[in-house]
Amino acid sequence: MHVSVRDNNVDQALRALKKKMQREGIFREMKLRRSYEKPSERKAREKAEAVRRFRKLLRKRKLREGF
């Protein structure tokens, strides 16, 4: 990942870096890897995330179709 510093403005470059890291999901990955997660917990978490994504998709479809 590369961020250029313009006019010695480190704060702006840091903001850009944080934004890129957020978009890439690096912060989330770091949080998950902070401690060991058992395989069964990982499967349960991933299944719950999939259910959440699916329900969100259904909500968006209903809004789009006007129900």
N, CA, C and O atoms as CSV, one atom per row, in Angstrom:
chain,resi,resn,atom,element,x,y,z
A,1,MET,N,N,0.853,-1.166,0.000
A,1,MET,CA,C,0.000,0.000,0.000
A,1,MET,C,C,0.901,1.231,0.000
A,1,MET,O,O,1.908,1.278,0.708
A,2,HIS,N,N,0.529,2.222,-0.799
A,2,HIS,CA,C,1.381,3.397,-0.965
A,2,HIS,C,C,0.544,4.667,-0.835
A,2,HIS,O,O,-0.511,4.794,-1.457
A,3,VAL,N,N,1.030,5.614,-0.013
A,3,VAL,CA,C,0.399,6.913,0.135
A,3,VAL,C,C,1.503,7.957,0.022
A,3,VAL,O,O,2.522,7.860,0.705
A,4,SER,N,N,1.309,8.940,-0.825
A,4,SER,CA,C,2.332,9.974,-0.982
A,4,SER,C,C,2.019,11.167,-0.096
A,4,SER,O,O,0.857,11.529,0.090
A,5,VAL,N,N,3.081,11.781,0.455
A,5,VAL,CA,C,2.951,12.962,1.312
A,5,VAL,C,C,3.209,14.186,0.442
A,5,VAL,O,O,4.269,14.312,-0.172
A,6,ARG,N,N,2.242,15.076,0.398
A,6,ARG,CA,C,2.380,16.285,-0.413
A,6,ARG,C,C,2.557,17.500,0.492
A,6,ARG,O,O,1.837,17.645,1.479
A,7,ASP,N,N,3.493,18.358,0.171
A,7,ASP,CA,C,3.747,19.604,0.904
A,7,ASP,C,C,3.986,19.367,2.392
A,7,ASP,O,O,3.551,20.160,3.226
A,8,ASN,N,N,4.673,18.283,2.726
A,8,ASN,CA,C,4.973,17.929,4.123
A,8,ASN,C,C,3.717,17.842,4.995
A,8,ASN,O,O,3.790,18.062,6.204
A,9,ASN,N,N,2.598,17.531,4.408
A,9,ASN,CA,C,1.349,17.417,5.149
A,9,ASN,C,C,1.134,15.944,5.526
A,9,ASN,O,O,0.478,15.185,4.813
A,10,VAL,N,N,1.710,15.578,6.668
A,10,VAL,CA,C,1.662,14.189,7.121
A,10,VAL,C,C,0.262,13.821,7.595
A,10,VAL,O,O,-0.179,12.685,7.423
A,11,ASP,N,N,-0.435,14.784,8.192
A,11,ASP,CA,C,-1.787,14.497,8.694
A,11,ASP,C,C,-2.717,14.074,7.564
A,11,ASP,O,O,-3.496,13.133,7.711
A,12,GLN,N,N,-2.633,14.768,6.448
A,12,GLN,CA,C,-3.485,14.423,5.307
A,12,GLN,C,C,-3.113,13.046,4.751
A,12,GLN,O,O,-3.989,12.269,4.371
A,13,ALA,N,N,-1.820,12.751,4.705
A,13,ALA,CA,C,-1.380,11.448,4.214
A,13,ALA,C,C,-1.827,10.332,5.152
A,13,ALA,O,O,-2.210,9.251,4.703
A,14,LEU,N,N,-1.777,10.599,6.459
A,14,LEU,CA,C,-2.218,9.608,7.442
A,14,LEU,C,C,-3.711,9.330,7.299
A,14,LEU,O,O,-4.149,8.184,7.395
A,15,ARG,N,N,-4.486,10.385,7.070
A,15,ARG,CA,C,-5.928,10.215,6.866
A,15,ARG,C,C,-6.194,9.358,5.638
A,15,ARG,O,O,-7.053,8.477,5.656
A,16,ALA,N,N,-5.445,9.627,4.570
A,16,ALA,CA,C,-5.616,8.854,3.339
A,16,ALA,C,C,-5.245,7.390,3.564
A,16,ALA,O,O,-5.918,6.486,3.067
A,17,LEU,N,N,-4.164,7.164,4.320
A,17,LEU,CA,C,-3.741,5.791,4.621
A,17,LEU,C,C,-4.801,5.055,5.426
A,17,LEU,O,O,-5.127,3.907,5.125
A,18,LYS,N,N,-5.337,5.708,6.441
A,18,LYS,CA,C,-6.377,5.084,7.264
A,18,LYS,C,C,-7.609,4.748,6.431
A,18,LYS,O,O,-8.224,3.697,6.614
A,19,LYS,N,N,-7.963,5.649,5.516
A,19,LYS,CA,C,-9.121,5.414,4.661
A,19,LYS,C,C,-8.898,4.197,3.761
A,19,LYS,O,O,-9.794,3.371,3.585
A,20,LYS,N,N,-7.681,4.095,3.191
A,20,LYS,CA,C,-7.356,2.952,2.341
A,20,LYS,C,C,-7.389,1.653,3.143
A,20,LYS,O,O,-7.912,0.639,2.682
A,21,MET,N,N,-6.822,1.698,4.352
A,21,MET,CA,C,-6.799,0.504,5.197
A,21,MET,C,C,-8.213,0.086,5.580
A,21,MET,O,O,-8.520,-1.106,5.633
A,22,GLN,N,N,-9.071,1.062,5.847
A,22,GLN,CA,C,-10.461,0.777,6.196
A,22,GLN,C,C,-11.167,0.091,5.018
A,22,GLN,O,O,-11.880,-0.897,5.200
A,23,ARG,N,N,-10.960,0.627,3.809
A,23,ARG,CA,C,-11.592,0.054,2.625
A,23,ARG,C,C,-11.115,-1.357,2.358
A,23,ARG,O,O,-11.900,-2.208,1.939
A,24,GLU,N,N,-9.841,-1.617,2.594
A,24,GLU,CA,C,-9.264,-2.938,2.355
A,24,GLU,C,C,-9.661,-3.950,3.430
A,24,GLU,O,O,-9.534,-5.156,3.220
A,25,GLY,N,N,-10.143,-3.468,4.580
A,25,GLY,CA,C,-10.536,-4.357,5.661
A,25,GLY,C,C,-9.382,-4.783,6.543
A,25,GLY,O,O,-9.466,-5.808,7.220
A,26,ILE,N,N,-8.306,-4.013,6.547
A,26,ILE,CA,C,-7.130,-4.378,7.334
A,26,ILE,C,C,-7.401,-4.237,8.824
A,26,ILE,O,O,-6.974,-5.082,9.611
A,27,PHE,N,N,-8.110,-3.173,9.226
A,27,PHE,CA,C,-8.403,-2.979,10.646
A,27,PHE,C,C,-9.244,-4.136,11.188
A,27,PHE,O,O,-9.018,-4.623,12.296
A,28,ARG,N,N,-10.205,-4.555,10.391
A,28,ARG,CA,C,-11.068,-5.672,10.804
A,28,ARG,C,C,-10.251,-6.956,10.947
A,28,ARG,O,O,-10.425,-7.723,11.893
A,29,GLU,N,N,-9.363,-7.164,9.987
A,29,GLU,CA,C,-8.495,-8.347,10.008
A,29,GLU,C,C,-7.586,-8.342,11.238
A,29,GLU,O,O,-7.389,-9.376,11.876
A,30,MET,N,N,-7.036,-7.176,11.563
A,30,MET,CA,C,-6.165,-7.068,12.740
A,30,MET,C,C,-6.946,-7.385,14.012
A,30,MET,O,O,-6.444,-8.063,14.908
A,31,LYS,N,N,-8.163,-6.893,14.080
A,31,LYS,CA,C,-8.991,-7.136,15.259
A,31,LYS,C,C,-9.283,-8.632,15.411
A,31,LYS,O,O,-9.245,-9.164,16.520
A,32,LEU,N,N,-9.573,-9.302,14.301
A,32,LEU,CA,C,-9.874,-10.733,14.352
A,32,LEU,C,C,-8.649,-11.555,14.735
A,32,LEU,O,O,-8.772,-12.568,15.424
A,33,ARG,N,N,-7.473,-11.130,14.295
A,33,ARG,CA,C,-6.251,-11.894,14.555
A,33,ARG,C,C,-5.609,-11.570,15.891
A,33,ARG,O,O,-4.591,-12.164,16.245
A,34,ARG,N,N,-6.185,-10.639,16.637
A,34,ARG,CA,C,-5.616,-10.241,17.923
A,34,ARG,C,C,-5.553,-11.428,18.887
A,34,ARG,O,O,-4.619,-11.538,19.681
A,35,SER,N,N,-6.539,-12.306,18.817
A,35,SER,CA,C,-6.536,-13.485,19.680
A,35,SER,C,C,-6.963,-14.696,18.856
A,35,SER,O,O,-7.546,-14.553,17.782
A,36,TYR,N,N,-6.668,-15.890,19.371
A,36,TYR,CA,C,-6.991,-17.117,18.654
A,36,TYR,C,C,-8.499,-17.326,18.613
A,36,TYR,O,O,-9.201,-17.089,19.596
A,37,GLU,N,N,-8.976,-17.769,17.471
A,37,GLU,CA,C,-10.391,-18.062,17.297
A,37,GLU,C,C,-10.530,-19.531,16.918
A,37,GLU,O,O,-9.971,-19.984,15.919
A,38,LYS,N,N,-11.276,-20.261,17.724
A,38,LYS,CA,C,-11.461,-21.675,17.445
A,38,LYS,C,C,-12.176,-21.849,16.112
A,38,LYS,O,O,-12.986,-21.007,15.725
A,39,PRO,N,N,-11.878,-22.946,15.405
A,39,PRO,CA,C,-12.525,-23.178,14.105
A,39,PRO,C,C,-14.056,-23.183,14.184
A,39,PRO,O,O,-14.724,-22.693,13.273
A,40,SER,N,N,-14.606,-23.728,15.256
A,40,SER,CA,C,-16.063,-23.751,15.376
A,40,SER,C,C,-16.611,-22.335,15.563
A,40,SER,O,O,-17.674,-22.013,15.032
A,41,GLU,N,N,-15.895,-21.478,16.317
A,41,GLU,CA,C,-16.321,-20.084,16.497
A,41,GLU,C,C,-16.222,-19.328,15.178
A,41,GLU,O,O,-17.068,-18.491,14.863
A,42,ARG,N,N,-15.177,-19.634,14.412
A,42,ARG,CA,C,-14.981,-18.977,13.119
A,42,ARG,C,C,-16.126,-19.322,12.170
A,42,ARG,O,O,-16.663,-18.449,11.488
A,43,LYS,N,N,-16.493,-20.599,12.132
A,43,LYS,CA,C,-17.601,-21.020,11.265
A,43,LYS,C,C,-18.900,-20.336,11.679
A,43,LYS,O,O,-19.663,-19.875,10.830
A,44,ALA,N,N,-19.148,-20.271,12.985
A,44,ALA,CA,C,-20.378,-19.640,13.469
A,44,ALA,C,C,-20.395,-18.156,13.114
A,44,ALA,O,O,-21.427,-17.631,12.697
A,45,ARG,N,N,-19.261,-17.478,13.277
A,45,ARG,CA,C,-19.175,-16.052,12.959
A,45,ARG,C,C,-19.387,-15.815,11.470
A,45,ARG,O,O,-20.120,-14.906,11.079
A,46,GLU,N,N,-18.748,-16.628,10.642
A,46,GLU,CA,C,-18.889,-16.462,9.199
A,46,GLU,C,C,-20.318,-16.741,8.742
A,46,GLU,O,O,-20.827,-16.066,7.847
A,47,LYS,N,N,-20.968,-17.737,9.356
A,47,LYS,CA,C,-22.357,-18.039,9.004
A,47,LYS,C,C,-23.275,-16.885,9.403
A,47,LYS,O,O,-24.179,-16.519,8.652
A,48,ALA,N,N,-23.040,-16.312,10.589
A,48,ALA,CA,C,-23.846,-15.176,11.046
A,48,ALA,C,C,-23.645,-13.969,10.125
A,48,ALA,O,O,-24.596,-13.251,9.815
A,49,GLU,N,N,-22.404,-13.753,9.692
A,49,GLU,CA,C,-22.133,-12.645,8.769
A,49,GLU,C,C,-22.857,-12.850,7.444
A,49,GLU,O,O,-23.394,-11.902,6.872
A,50,ALA,N,N,-22.870,-14.075,6.962
A,50,ALA,CA,C,-23.546,-14.377,5.704
A,50,ALA,C,C,-25.050,-14.130,5.836
A,50,ALA,O,O,-25.676,-13.594,4.921
A,51,VAL,N,N,-25.625,-14.518,6.972
A,51,VAL,CA,C,-27.054,-14.300,7.198
A,51,VAL,C,C,-27.356,-12.809,7.222
A,51,VAL,O,O,-28.345,-12.360,6.643
A,52,ARG,N,N,-26.490,-12.032,7.903
A,52,ARG,CA,C,-26.677,-10.584,7.960
A,52,ARG,C,C,-26.615,-9.957,6.565
A,52,ARG,O,O,-27.430,-9.103,6.217
A,53,ARG,N,N,-25.634,-10.397,5.776
A,53,ARG,CA,C,-25.515,-9.864,4.414
A,53,ARG,C,C,-26.747,-10.190,3.586
A,53,ARG,O,O,-27.233,-9.346,2.834
A,54,PHE,N,N,-27.256,-11.417,3.720
A,54,PHE,CA,C,-28.426,-11.843,2.953
A,54,PHE,C,C,-29.665,-11.046,3.350
A,54,PHE,O,O,-30.434,-10.616,2.490
A,55,ARG,N,N,-29.859,-10.848,4.665
A,55,ARG,CA,C,-31.022,-10.080,5.127
A,55,ARG,C,C,-30.945,-8.630,4.656
A,55,ARG,O,O,-31.959,-8.028,4.302
A,56,LYS,N,N,-29.728,-8.074,4.654
A,56,LYS,CA,C,-29.543,-6.708,4.174
A,56,LYS,C,C,-29.893,-6.631,2.694
A,56,LYS,O,O,-30.535,-5.677,2.255
A,57,LEU,N,N,-29.472,-7.637,1.920
A,57,LEU,CA,C,-29.795,-7.684,0.497
A,57,LEU,C,C,-31.305,-7.748,0.283
A,57,LEU,O,O,-31.842,-7.072,-0.593
A,58,LEU,N,N,-31.988,-8.568,1.092
A,58,LEU,CA,C,-33.449,-8.668,0.974
A,58,LEU,C,C,-34.123,-7.339,1.295
A,58,LEU,O,O,-35.071,-6.940,0.618
A,59,ARG,N,N,-33.632,-6.649,2.334
A,59,ARG,CA,C,-34.207,-5.347,2.693
A,59,ARG,C,C,-34.039,-4.360,1.544
A,59,ARG,O,O,-34.968,-3.622,1.214
A,60,LYS,N,N,-32.857,-4.348,0.937
A,60,LYS,CA,C,-32.615,-3.432,-0.176
A,60,LYS,C,C,-33.499,-3.775,-1.369
A,60,LYS,O,O,-33.999,-2.875,-2.043
A,61,ARG,N,N,-33.700,-5.062,-1.639
A,61,ARG,CA,C,-34.558,-5.483,-2.750
A,61,ARG,C,C,-35.991,-5.028,-2.525
A,61,ARG,O,O,-36.649,-4.541,-3.445
A,62,LYS,N,N,-36.479,-5.191,-1.276
A,62,LYS,CA,C,-37.849,-4.782,-0.971
A,62,LYS,C,C,-38.022,-3.279,-1.172
A,62,LYS,O,O,-39.035,-2.835,-1.713
A,63,LEU,N,N,-37.036,-2.496,-0.738
A,63,LEU,CA,C,-37.127,-1.043,-0.926
A,63,LEU,C,C,-37.142,-0.682,-2.408
A,63,LEU,O,O,-37.906,0.182,-2.839
A,64,ARG,N,N,-36.300,-1.345,-3.173
A,64,ARG,CA,C,-36.190,-1.058,-4.594
A,64,ARG,C,C,-37.480,-1.414,-5.327
A,64,ARG,O,O,-37.901,-0.698,-6.235
A,65,GLU,N,N,-38.108,-2.527,-4.928
A,65,GLU,CA,C,-39.308,-2.978,-5.605
A,65,GLU,C,C,-40.567,-2.291,-5.076
A,65,GLU,O,O,-41.633,-2.402,-5.681
A,66,GLY,N,N,-40.452,-1.585,-3.956
A,66,GLY,CA,C,-41.563,-0.799,-3.444
A,66,GLY,C,C,-42.526,-1.562,-2.560
A,66,GLY,O,O,-43.715,-1.244,-2.539
A,67,PHE,N,N,-42.055,-2.555,-1.834
A,67,PHE,CA,C,-42.945,-3.302,-0.929
A,67,PHE,C,C,-43.000,-2.665,0.420
A,67,PHE,O,O,-43.697,-3.157,1.307
